[in-house]
Amino acid sequence: MAELELSAVARQCLARRIPDRPTLEREVTAWVERRNQQAVRLAWRFGIDEARVQLAHCYPIPEQDTPPVSVYST
């Protein structure tokens, strides 16, 4: 969901060069307030189980039986 919001803000608010951080913060804050007032909702095309299958390469499910691998040798 965060990726969708970042994409939306990039298309609607950041289509131009922002001169400094305070201006960027003002622009994004105004955009967020407008979007929240509009109560923008997402229309999901599939459920959680289908998402796990379709997006497995993006969000792998960690195996519960396997202990974490240490990057440090002992």
C-alpha positions in Angstrom: 0.0 0.0 0.0 2.9 2.4 0.7 4.1 1.9 -2.8 0.8 3.0 -4.2 0.7 6.2 -2.0 4.3 7.0 -3.0 3.4 6.6 -6.7 0.3 8.8 -6.3 2.2 11.6 -4.6 4.9 11.4 -7.2 2.4 11.7 -10.0 0.2 14.4 -8.4 2.6 16.5 -6.3 6.1 15.9 -7.3 5.9 16.3 -11.1 8.2 19.3 -10.9 11.4 20.2 -9.2 11.0 21.3 -5.5 13.6 23.9 -4.6 14.1 23.0 -0.9 13.0 20.8 1.9 10.5 23.2 3.6 8.7 23.6 0.3 8.6 19.8 -0.2 7.2 19.3 3.3 4.5 21.9 2.7 3.5 20.4 -0.6 3.4 16.8 0.7 1.4 17.9 3.8 -1.2 19.7 1.7 -1.4 16.7 -0.6 -1.9 14.3 2.3 -4.6 16.5 3.9 -6.5 16.7 0.6 -6.2 13.0 0.0 -7.4 12.2 3.5 -10.4 14.5 3.1 -11.3 12.8 -0.1 -11.2 9.5 1.8 -9.5 7.8 -1.1 -9.9 4.0 -1.0 -8.2 1.2 -2.7 -10.0 -1.3 -4.9 -8.1 -4.5 -4.3 -8.2 -7.0 -7.2 -7.5 -10.0 -5.1 -7.4 -11.2 -1.5 -4.5 -11.9 0.8 -4.0 -15.5 -0.2 -4.0 -14.6 -3.9 -1.6 -11.7 -3.1 0.8 -14.0 -1.4 0.9 -16.2 -4.5 1.1 -13.3 -7.1 3.5 -11.2 -5.1 5.6 -13.9 -3.5 8.8 -12.6 -5.2 8.2 -9.2 -3.5 7.1 -10.4 -0.1 8.5 -13.8 0.7 7.1 -15.6 3.7 10.0 -16.5 6.1 10.2 -20.1 7.0 9.3 -20.7 10.7 11.4 -23.9 11.2 14.7 -22.5 9.9 16.8 -20.5 12.4 18.1 -17.1 11.3 21.4 -17.3 9.4 24.3 -15.3 10.9 26.5 -13.2 8.7 29.2 -13.4 11.2 31.4 -16.5 11.5 32.1 -17.9 15.0 
